Amino acid sequence: MYTSVMSAYLMGLEAVPVQVEVDVSDGLPGFYMVGYVSTQVRETCSRVRTALRNERVTIPPKKITVNLSPGDLPKSGTGFDLPVAAGILETLGRLPAGALKNILVAGELGLDGKVHGIRGIFSMVWRAAQMGCRACVVPGENLREAQAVGFPVVGVENLEEFAEVVRRGEWKTETPHIQITESGEEEGPDFADVLGQEEAKRAALLAAAGFHNLLLVGPPGSGKSMIARRLSGILPPLSRPEALELTRIYSAAGMLSGEQPLIGRRPFRAPHHTISPQALAGGGRIPVPGEITLAHRGVLFLDEFPELDRRSLQLLRQPLEERKIWIARTGGRFCFPAAFLLVAAMNPCPCGQFPGGKCTCTPTEIARYQGKVSRPLLDRMDLCAVTENPTYRELRGENGAGGISSAAMREQVKNAWRIQRERYRSETFSFNGEIPSEKIRYYCETDAEAERLLEASFARMDLGGRGCHRILRVARTAADLEGSERIRENHMAEAVSYRMITKENWEVRI
């Protein structure tokens, strides 16, 4: 007796459809799984056999062969348990023949017959919708996540409930439209709480408005982390396509909440500086998203920047340029999105007090510490802002030290994003920070005074092509914040002032 059940498994962020073929025939009794399966998948045999027995289903002493097709792709995960059990039940006559045609089934089984949740359900249901399936059967734990796709799904808690659903054949045709629940824009820390640091707050505004990378340099306690943690709060809310994209990523990572199946807020990721390169980029035999991808469409904050592993620092270079990261493994080559806003923070020296009389570091120690951040990586930082310890009056909140609020900054960012959306409506990119080099001349038009200032800065600061283009991108954002069509001298001057990361200015500036 032969039957086939449609399922899927996760490869990176993509759900790959699989036909679970089950054959029960005469021969030496046994349970065999073929189709390039991992050890994790082979364990399906034991879980399914025990779960069926505990659900009072007698498996005859026959040869059971399960093939996962296509056989040339490596299979992993625990989501094949439920479709394998479904195939066996159908071959034994416990389910109507053909009842699961064009129905995608996925889920892990416990030994007691309960259906447990798996990661990547969102992508699987998304794939089922693209393939023209009638519906999906998913674990009850994953039901809300699956419903977020807007496709007919049924959640089941155990094998008995699954069998009853299949016998009825009543697949839900109406799916709830799950709204993006935004954490209130007014919630969270406010930029008004940051005392002084007007230069750094202006740099944060520019970074958010144009999606530019930001480096904060200053002594301990000067407010670098405070500024970084408030930056995601001035970014505009997610659009629905962005929310669905992020939900797909977090589903693949197994990090979705059952209460809120759709990601409703731009992510803010702040891994510890001891993070491994694999955790940062994504790792595993079949890679899962790392911090770089989890920060997609949001902020990645790396504190104690020079203390990160050198390999971790160097792997940032590709995603900062391409807005994606490629990971090669024996199981294939995977591409993860990585369009994040990088905010890095560092001390000026090991003791954090350079320059000044309190610094106890030698010139060699300072040079070695700063040298941990390579020149190619520094070139990819659009903005470099210095934070200083607040004065007593600022600390006590005198003279309006708090300054501009997050709400006011958010409105400025929204206006700048609106200008950029209109300007780049026919392009593949959306922000000034993403303008390709070949289109810099077209989109970053300067007046004569701004051009002369850039030329002088190019020679004085020993800028390369990348540095020059990044100054132009930041100047474009400064002009957008002011509502100017052309880049003027004051916009260029501001962009140049935040580009103090050349070799001759590095030690002097900080």
C-alpha positions as CSV (number, residue, x, y, z in Angstrom):
1,M,0.0,0.0,0.0
2,Y,1.4,3.4,-1.1
3,T,0.6,7.0,-0.2
4,S,2.1,10.4,-0.4
5,V,1.8,13.4,1.9
6,M,3.2,16.9,1.1
7,S,5.5,18.6,3.6
8,A,8.4,21.0,3.7
9,Y,11.6,21.7,5.6
10,L,13.7,24.8,6.2
11,M,17.0,25.5,4.3
12,G,18.2,28.9,5.6
13,L,15.1,31.1,5.2
14,E,13.6,29.1,2.4
15,A,11.0,26.4,2.8
16,V,11.7,23.5,0.5
17,P,8.7,21.3,-0.5
18,V,9.1,17.6,0.1
19,Q,6.9,14.6,-0.8
20,V,6.8,12.2,2.0
21,E,6.2,8.8,0.3
22,V,5.1,5.9,2.6
23,D,4.9,2.3,1.4
24,V,3.7,-0.6,3.6
25,S,4.4,-4.0,2.1
26,D,5.1,-7.6,2.9
27,G,8.7,-8.4,3.8
28,L,11.0,-8.4,6.7
29,P,9.4,-6.2,9.3
30,G,11.2,-2.9,9.8
31,F,11.0,0.9,9.5
32,Y,13.3,2.4,6.9
33,M,13.8,6.1,6.0
34,V,15.6,7.1,2.8
35,G,16.1,10.3,0.9
36,Y,19.3,11.9,2.1
37,V,18.2,12.2,5.7
38,S,20.1,13.4,8.7
39,T,20.4,11.6,12.1
40,Q,17.8,14.1,13.3
41,V,15.3,12.9,10.7
42,R,16.1,9.2,11.2
43,E,14.9,9.6,14.8
44,T,11.4,10.2,13.3
45,C,11.0,6.4,13.0
46,S,11.1,5.9,16.8
47,R,9.0,8.9,17.6
48,V,6.3,8.0,15.1
49,R,6.1,4.3,16.0
50,T,5.8,5.0,19.7
51,A,3.3,7.9,19.2
52,L,1.0,5.7,17.1
53,R,1.2,2.8,19.7
54,N,0.3,5.2,22.5
55,E,-2.6,6.4,20.3
56,R,-3.8,2.8,20.2
57,V,-2.8,2.3,16.5
58,T,-1.5,-1.2,15.8
59,I,1.2,-1.3,13.2
60,P,1.2,-4.7,11.5
61,P,4.5,-6.6,11.2
62,K,5.3,-5.3,7.7
63,K,8.1,-3.5,5.9
64,I,7.5,0.3,6.2
65,T,9.6,2.4,3.8
66,V,9.5,6.2,3.9
67,N,11.1,8.2,1.1
68,L,11.6,12.0,1.4
69,S,11.7,13.3,-2.2
70,P,13.7,14.9,-3.8
71,G,16.5,12.6,-2.6
72,D,19.4,14.8,-3.6
73,L,18.8,17.5,-1.0
74,P,19.9,17.0,2.6
75,K,16.9,16.9,5.0
76,S,17.0,18.1,8.6
77,G,14.6,19.0,11.4
78,T,11.8,17.3,13.2
79,G,8.9,18.5,11.2
80,F,8.5,15.3,9.2
81,D,7.0,13.4,12.2
82,L,3.4,14.3,11.5
83,P,3.4,13.8,7.7
84,V,5.1,10.4,8.2
85,A,2.4,9.4,10.8
86,A,-0.3,10.7,8.4
87,G,1.1,8.6,5.6
88,I,1.1,5.4,7.7
89,L,-2.4,6.1,9.0
90,E,-3.7,6.5,5.4
91,T,-2.0,3.3,4.2
92,L,-3.5,1.4,7.1
93,G,-7.0,2.7,6.2
94,R,-7.3,4.9,9.3
95,L,-7.7,8.0,7.1
96,P,-9.7,8.4,3.9
97,A,-7.6,7.8,0.8
98,G,-6.7,11.1,-0.9
99,A,-7.9,13.3,2.0
100,L,-4.6,15.0,2.3
101,K,-4.1,15.8,-1.4
102,N,-2.7,19.3,-1.9
103,I,-2.5,19.7,1.9
104,L,0.8,20.6,3.5
105,V,1.5,18.9,6.8
106,A,4.3,19.6,9.2
107,G,4.9,19.1,12.9
108,E,6.9,17.2,15.5
109,L,5.4,14.3,17.5
110,G,5.9,13.6,21.2
111,L,5.9,10.0,22.3
112,D,2.4,10.5,23.8
113,G,1.0,11.6,20.4
114,K,1.1,15.3,21.1
115,V,2.0,17.6,18.2
116,H,4.8,20.0,19.1
117,G,5.8,23.3,17.4
118,I,8.7,23.6,15.0
119,R,10.6,26.6,13.7
120,G,10.1,28.0,10.2
121,I,6.3,27.4,10.0
122,F,5.8,30.9,8.6
123,S,8.1,30.1,5.6
124,M,6.4,26.7,5.0
125,V,2.9,28.2,4.9
126,W,4.2,31.0,2.7
127,R,5.6,28.3,0.3
128,A,2.3,26.4,0.4
129,A,0.4,29.5,-0.7
130,Q,2.8,30.0,-3.6
131,M,2.4,26.3,-4.7
132,G,-1.4,26.6,-4.8
133,C,-2.1,24.2,-1.9
134,R,-5.6,24.0,-0.4
135,A,-4.6,24.4,3.2
136,C,-1.9,23.6,5.8
137,V,-2.0,21.5,8.9
138,V,0.4,22.8,11.6
139,P,1.1,22.4,15.3
140,G,-1.3,24.3,17.6
141,E,1.7,26.1,19.0
142,N,2.5,27.6,15.6
143,L,-1.1,28.4,14.6
144,R,-1.0,32.1,15.2
145,E,2.3,32.4,13.4
146,A,0.9,30.4,10.4
147,Q,-2.3,32.6,10.3
148,A,-0.1,35.7,9.9
149,V,0.5,34.6,6.2
150,G,-3.2,35.0,5.4
151,F,-3.6,31.4,4.2
152,P,-6.0,28.7,5.3
153,V,-4.4,26.8,8.2
154,V,-5.6,24.3,10.8
155,G,-3.8,23.8,14.1
156,V,-3.8,20.4,15.8
157,E,-2.7,19.5,19.3
158,N,-2.4,15.7,19.0
159,L,-2.7,12.8,16.6
160,E,-6.3,12.1,17.5
161,E,-7.3,15.7,16.7
162,F,-5.4,15.5,13.5
163,A,-7.2,12.4,12.4
164,E,-10.5,13.9,13.2
165,V,-9.7,17.0,11.2
166,V,-8.7,15.0,8.2
167,R,-11.8,12.7,8.3
168,R,-14.1,15.8,8.4
169,G,-12.2,17.4,5.5
170,E,-13.4,20.8,6.5
171,W,-10.5,23.1,5.8
172,K,-10.8,26.6,7.0
173,T,-11.2,29.0,4.1
174,E,-11.4,32.2,6.2
175,T,-8.2,33.5,7.8
176,P,-7.9,36.3,10.2
177,H,-6.0,39.4,9.1
178,I,-3.5,39.9,11.8
179,Q,-2.6,43.5,12.3
180,I,0.9,44.7,13.0
181,T,0.9,45.6,16.7
182,E,3.3,48.4,17.2
183,S,4.8,49.1,20.5
184,G,3.7,52.6,21.1
185,E,6.1,55.2,19.5
186,E,6.0,57.1,22.7
187,E,7.2,54.1,24.7
188,G,10.8,53.4,25.5
189,P,13.8,55.7,26.3
190,D,13.7,59.2,25.0
191,F,16.5,61.3,23.5
192,A,15.5,64.1,25.7
193,D,17.0,62.1,28.6
194,V,20.4,62.3,27.0
195,L,22.2,65.2,28.7
196,G,24.2,67.4,26.3
197,Q,25.9,65.4,23.5
198,E,24.3,67.6,20.8
199,E,26.9,66.6,18.2
200,A,26.3,62.9,18.8
201,K,22.5,63.3,18.8
202,R,22.7,65.1,15.5
203,A,24.8,62.2,14.1
204,A,22.2,59.8,15.3
205,L,19.5,61.8,13.5
206,L,21.5,61.7,10.3
207,A,22.1,58.0,10.7
208,A,18.4,57.2,11.2
209,A,17.3,59.6,8.4
210,G,19.6,58.1,5.7
211,F,20.3,54.6,7.2
212,H,24.0,55.4,7.7
213,N,26.4,53.5,9.9
214,L,27.5,55.3,13.0
215,L,30.6,55.1,15.2
216,L,30.5,56.7,18.7
217,V,33.8,57.4,20.4
218,G,34.1,58.6,23.9
219,P,35.1,57.9,27.5
220,P,33.1,55.4,29.7
221,G,29.8,56.9,31.0
222,S,29.6,59.7,28.3
223,G,26.3,58.4,26.9
224,K,27.3,56.2,23.9
225,S,25.0,53.3,24.9
226,M,22.2,55.7,25.8
227,I,22.3,57.2,22.3
228,A,22.5,53.8,20.6
229,R,19.6,52.4,22.5
230,R,17.4,55.3,21.6
231,L,18.2,55.3,17.9
232,S,15.7,52.5,16.9
233,G,12.9,54.5,18.6
234,I,13.2,57.3,16.1
235,L,12.9,55.0,13.0
236,P,9.5,55.0,11.3
237,P,7.2,52.1,11.9
238,L,7.5,48.9,9.8
239,S,5.4,48.6,6.7
240,R,3.5,45.3,6.3
241,P,5.9,43.9,3.7
242,E,8.8,44.7,6.1
243,A,6.9,43.1,9.0
244,L,6.3,39.9,7.0
245,E,10.0,39.8,6.0
246,L,11.1,40.1,9.6
247,T,8.6,37.6,10.8
248,R,9.9,35.1,8.3
249,I,13.5,35.6,9.7
250,Y,12.4,35.3,13.3
251,S,10.3,32.2,12.5
252,A,13.4,30.5,10.9
253,A,15.3,31.4,14.1
254,G,12.5,30.0,16.3
255,M,12.1,33.3,18.1
256,L,8.5,34.2,17.5
257,S,6.1,34.9,20.3
258,G,2.7,33.1,20.3
259,E,0.9,36.2,21.5
260,Q,2.2,38.4,18.7
261,P,2.9,36.4,15.6
262,L,3.9,39.4,13.5
263,I,7.0,41.4,14.3
264,G,5.6,44.9,14.9
265,R,8.7,46.9,15.8
266,R,12.1,47.4,14.2
267,P,14.6,45.2,15.9
268,F,17.4,46.4,18.2
269,R,20.1,43.8,18.6
270,A,22.9,44.3,21.1
271,P,25.1,41.2,21.3
272,H,27.9,41.0,23.9
273,H,31.4,41.7,22.5
274,T,32.4,38.1,23.2
275,I,30.0,36.9,20.5
276,S,31.5,34.3,18.1
277,P,31.7,34.9,14.4
278,Q,29.2,32.1,13.8
279,A,26.6,33.6,16.2
280,L,27.1,37.0,14.5
281,A,26.8,35.8,10.9
282,G,24.6,32.7,11.3
283,G,25.8,29.2,11.8
284,G,25.1,25.5,11.9
285,R,25.3,22.7,9.3
286,I,22.1,24.1,7.9
287,P,22.6,27.8,9.0
288,V,20.1,29.7,11.1
289,P,20.0,33.5,11.1
290,G,22.7,35.2,13.2
291,E,22.6,38.6,14.9
292,I,23.4,40.4,11.6
293,T,20.2,39.0,10.0
294,L,18.1,39.4,13.2
295,A,18.9,43.1,13.0
296,H,17.5,43.4,9.5
297,R,15.5,46.6,9.0
298,G,16.6,47.7,12.4
299,V,19.7,48.5,14.5
300,L,22.7,46.4,15.3
301,F,24.6,47.8,18.3
302,L,28.1,46.6,18.9
303,D,29.5,48.0,22.1
304,E,33.2,47.8,23.0
305,F,33.8,47.6,19.3
306,P,37.6,46.9,19.4
307,E,37.1,44.1,21.8
308,L,35.2,41.9,19.3
309,D,36.9,39.0,17.8
310,R,39.0,40.1,14.8
311,R,37.1,37.6,12.6
312,S,33.8,39.0,13.8
313,L,34.9,42.5,12.9
314,Q,36.1,41.5,9.4
315,L,33.0,39.6,8.5
316,L,31.0,42.8,8.9
317,R,32.6,44.3,5.8
318,Q,30.6,42.3,3.2
319,P,27.1,42.9,4.7
320,L,27.8,46.6,5.3
321,E,28.5,46.9,1.5
322,E,26.0,44.5,0.0
323,R,23.2,44.5,2.6
324,K,23.3,40.7,2.7
325,I,25.5,37.9,3.8
326,W,26.4,34.7,2.1
327,I,27.2,31.6,4.1
328,A,28.7,28.5,2.5
329,R,28.2,25.1,4.1
330,T,28.4,21.5,2.9
331,G,24.6,21.5,2.7
332,G,24.6,24.4,0.3
333,R,25.2,28.1,-0.1
334,F,22.8,30.4,1.8
335,C,22.0,34.1,1.5
336,F,20.6,36.0,4.4
337,P,19.3,39.6,4.3
338,A,21.4,42.0,6.3
339,A,20.1,45.6,5.7
340,F,20.8,46.9,9.2
341,L,21.9,50.2,10.6
342,L,25.2,49.6,12.4
343,V,25.9,51.6,15.6
344,A,29.4,50.9,17.1
345,A,30.7,52.3,20.3
346,M,34.3,52.4,21.6
347,N,36.5,54.1,24.1
348,P,39.3,56.2,22.7
349,C,42.0,54.1,24.5
350,P,42.1,51.1,26.8
351,C,41.5,53.3,29.9
352,G,39.0,55.4,28.1
353,Q,40.4,58.8,29.2
354,F,42.4,59.8,26.1
355,P,43.1,62.7,25.4
356,G,43.6,64.4,28.7
357,G,45.7,64.3,31.8
358,K,43.8,61.4,33.3
359,C,44.9,58.9,30.5
360,T,47.4,56.3,31.8
361,C,47.9,54.6,28.4
362,T,51.2,54.8,26.5
363,P,51.1,55.9,22.8
364,T,51.9,52.3,21.8
365,E,48.9,51.0,23.8
366,I,46.6,53.6,22.3
367,A,47.8,52.8,18.7
368,R,47.4,49.1,19.3
369,Y,43.9,49.5,20.7
370,Q,42.7,51.8,17.9
371,G,44.4,49.5,15.4
372,K,42.0,46.6,16.3
373,V,39.5,48.4,14.1
374,S,40.9,48.1,10.6
375,R,41.0,50.9,8.1
376,P,38.8,49.1,5.6
377,L,36.1,48.7,8.4
378,L,36.5,52.3,9.4
379,D,36.0,53.4,5.8
380,R,32.5,51.7,6.0
381,M,31.4,53.9,8.9
382,D,29.5,56.9,7.4
383,L,29.5,59.0,10.6
384,C,32.0,59.3,13.5
385,A,30.8,61.3,16.5
386,V,32.6,62.0,19.7
387,T,30.8,62.0,23.1
388,E,32.2,63.8,26.1
389,N,31.4,63.6,29.8
390,P,28.6,65.9,30.7
391,T,29.3,68.9,32.8
392,Y,27.8,69.3,36.3
393,R,25.1,71.7,35.0
394,E,24.2,69.4,32.2
395,L,24.0,66.5,34.7
396,R,21.7,68.4,36.9
397,G,19.4,69.2,33.9
398,E,20.1,72.9,33.8
399,N,20.1,75.0,30.6
400,G,17.8,72.6,28.8
401,A,20.6,70.0,28.6
402,G,18.2,67.3,27.4
403,G,17.5,69.0,24.1
404,I,15.4,67.5,21.3
405,S,13.0,64.7,22.1
406,S,12.7,61.4,20.3
407,A,9.2,62.3,19.0
408,A,10.6,65.5,17.3
409,M,13.5,63.5,15.8
410,R,11.1,60.8,14.6
411,E,9.1,63.4,12.7
412,Q,12.2,64.7,10.9
413,V,13.2,61.1,10.0
414,K,9.8,60.4,8.7
415,N,9.9,63.4,6.4
416,A,13.4,62.5,5.2
417,W,12.2,58.9,4.5
418,R,9.2,60.2,2.5
419,I,11.6,62.3,0.3
420,Q,13.8,59.3,-0.3
421,R,10.9,57.0,-1.1
422,E,9.7,59.4,-3.7
423,R,13.2,60.0,-5.1
424,Y,14.1,56.2,-5.3
425,R,10.6,54.9,-6.2
426,S,12.0,53.3,-9.5
427,E,15.2,52.0,-7.9
428,T,16.1,48.8,-6.1
429,F,17.4,50.7,-3.1
430,S,15.5,53.0,-0.6
431,F,17.9,55.1,1.4
432,N,20.7,57.6,0.8
433,G,23.0,55.2,2.7
434,E,22.4,52.6,0.0
435,I,23.0,54.7,-3.2
436,P,25.3,52.7,-5.5
437,S,28.6,54.3,-6.5
438,E,27.6,54.5,-10.1
439,K,24.5,56.6,-9.2
440,I,26.2,59.0,-6.8
441,R,26.7,61.6,-9.5
442,Y,23.1,61.6,-10.5
443,Y,21.5,61.7,-7.0
444,C,24.0,63.8,-5.1
445,E,24.1,67.0,-7.1
446,T,26.2,69.7,-5.4
447,D,26.4,73.5,-5.8
448,A,29.8,75.1,-6.6
449,E,30.7,75.9,-3.0
450,A,29.9,72.4,-1.8
451,E,32.0,70.9,-4.7
452,R,35.0,73.1,-3.8
453,L,34.8,72.1,-0.1
454,L,34.6,68.4,-1.0
455,E,37.6,68.7,-3.3
456,A,39.7,70.4,-0.6
457,S,38.6,67.8,2.0
458,F,39.5,65.0,-0.5
459,A,43.1,66.2,-0.6
460,R,43.5,67.2,3.0
461,M,42.0,64.0,4.5
462,D,43.5,61.7,2.0
463,L,40.1,60.3,1.1
464,G,39.7,57.4,-1.3
465,G,36.7,56.7,-3.5
466,R,34.7,55.0,-0.8
467,G,35.3,57.8,1.7
468,C,34.3,60.5,-0.8
469,H,31.1,58.7,-1.8
470,R,30.1,58.2,1.9
471,I,30.6,61.9,2.5
472,L,28.3,62.6,-0.4
473,R,25.6,60.2,0.9
474,V,25.6,61.8,4.3
475,A,25.5,65.3,2.7
476,R,22.5,64.1,0.7
477,T,20.7,63.2,3.9
478,A,21.6,66.5,5.6
479,A,20.1,68.3,2.5
480,D,16.9,66.1,2.8
481,L,16.5,67.0,6.5
482,E,16.5,70.6,5.4
483,G,14.3,70.0,2.4
484,S,16.9,71.1,-0.1
485,E,17.1,69.7,-3.6
486,R,20.8,70.3,-4.0
487,I,23.7,69.7,-1.6
488,R,24.9,73.0,-0.4
489,E,28.1,74.0,1.4
490,N,26.6,73.7,4.9
491,H,25.4,70.2,4.2
492,M,28.8,69.2,2.8
493,A,30.6,70.8,5.8
494,E,28.5,68.8,8.2
495,A,29.1,65.5,6.4
496,V,32.9,66.2,6.3
497,S,32.9,67.0,10.1
498,Y,31.6,63.5,10.8
499,R,34.2,61.9,8.6
500,M,37.0,62.1,11.0
501,I,38.3,58.6,10.7
502,T,41.3,59.0,8.4
503,K,44.7,58.0,9.7
504,E,45.9,61.6,10.2
505,N,42.7,62.6,12.1
506,W,42.0,59.4,14.0
507,E,44.2,60.0,17.0
508,V,43.8,63.7,16.9
509,R,40.0,63.7,16.8
510,I,39.5,61.3,19.7
